[in-house]
Amino acid sequence: MKYLSTRDKSLRLTAAEAIKMGLSRDGGLFTPVEFPALSEQEIRALCQKTYQERAAYVMGKFLDDFSAEELSAFAGAAYSADKFDTPAVAPLRQAGGQTWCLELWHGPTSAFKDMALQMLPQLLSASLRKTGEDKTACILVATSGDTGKAAMEGFADVPQTKIMVFYPRDGVSEIQKLQMVTQRGDNVGVCAVVGNFDDAQNGVKRIFSDTAIREELAGRGYFLSSANSINWGRILPQVVYYVSAYCDLMNAGAIAYGDKVNYCVPTGNFGNILACYYAKKMGTPVGKLICASNRNDVLTDFIRTGVYDRNRTFHTTMSPSMDILISSNLERLLFDLSGGDDALVRGYMEQLAKTGRYEIDAGMKAKLQELFYGGFCDETGTTDTIAALYADHYLIDTHTAVAANVLQQYRTETGDEGIAVFASTASPYKFCDSVLEAIGETPVSDSVERIAQLEQVTGVKAPRRLAELKGKQARFDGVTEKEKMEDVVLNFLR
Ligand SMILES: *Cc1c(COP(=O)(O)O)cnc(C)c1O
């Protein structure tokens, strides 16, 4: 299976090359030349397998330069019992009659990013071997909170890699920040950026496309790679859990093969919901793809009007991992909806860079609206949803609440009451202050103490590693202006 760029479809890279490079030199995103099918027979067979076996199987369809033995070993290590606190890895929980919740936060950092970032370092390590690379990969990450921690946890002390994480100084929760600045590992670096997530992400993109920096680092024995969800090695492991959830619904007797399941995904950079789209494209019987946004509703408008316009107020919300106005992975969807028209995609992306806006053509818009529903949820809606589900004995975080809320909006607006799964992307313990307030409690002043407080009030056990944050020393205190991110990287890679 070869990979092309969304901005140059004549490219043909192996999976190992695409994973090693992260982002194409032309600024485009690597995408498989074709999508393998998953037949009814295969899905039925997957129903009998463990999560690890499902992962190795589904990923193997895209990674033919990796052996089945390699992929099984990777899946075993990524989703092992000492990393994930449940053998199901990504368990489904029923949240009322036709509504199920796919819990994606049982990994080491309590956010769904672990699902991909426990796998990516292994794929990257193997890709370096397979491509005969002797330089050290330096992973540059811009994070809205969860990616940075999950990436460092995945890459800490992985040979032949270094990792530098940039986070928006005022755009992450206290717990998220503490998780990052206490990260172990000799090959990790963390720095706050004065600005928002888009500033951090733009800085990382700028460094990637800077040839002078690339040459300087090559001289020092480094090359840059990405762990952001633009890397194919991030998207692919996420396809697995949508297939897996379908199998689990069959196993639970909730559906028969062929029944369509609607999936509602709390969305930021469009990686998670794109993976769901790919699961559908492969043949998993997925119904509507429901794209849930917070007050930063650029995707809601896009799905409803066909106009992507980032010229709007940026809102800092209680679901910070979704505070994004440029959803990078949308480019892969555009490429697909356009029938692989790389020139058209390049044009849209140029308009976005220049004017902050583009409008897709009528044909693409029709396809988009047939596949997707877009909705958003404001802060009051988020709080109310947490309270309502808690009253129903289910404690969820702010991001998950956005999805639960938009799923309800979808049902009310369309009358489609069919079976639906909403994705739960973080443990409520990552956002204790908002969750405590939502359930009518006053958070104590110390952010780490709030973990114990939430546990006491609700009786829901906190993830072990979050509870362990208490008393940990910060290792990193760097802050940079967004224009100076280059210097931080050059210092880190001395
Ligand atoms: C990253 C993240 C999201 C958004 O996922 P995308 O793949 O960027 O759309 C949603 N919720 C949480 C908790 C996250 O960490």
The ligand as a Gaussian input file, in Angstrom:
#p B3LYP/6-31G(d) Opt

LIG

0 1
 C       -7.664000      15.949000      21.033000
 C       -8.939000      15.871000      21.752000
 C      -10.158000      16.069000      21.079000
 C      -10.237000      16.430000      19.610000
 O       -9.822000      15.372000      18.783000
 P       -9.408000      15.694000      17.255000
 O       -8.862000      14.401000      16.758000
 O       -8.355000      16.765000      17.335000
 O      -10.615000      16.144000      16.560000
 C      -11.324000      15.914000      21.804000
 N      -11.301000      15.648000      23.119000
 C      -10.148000      15.476000      23.807000
 C      -10.201000      15.199000      25.265000
 C       -8.930000      15.575000      23.145000
 O       -7.804000      15.395000      23.815000

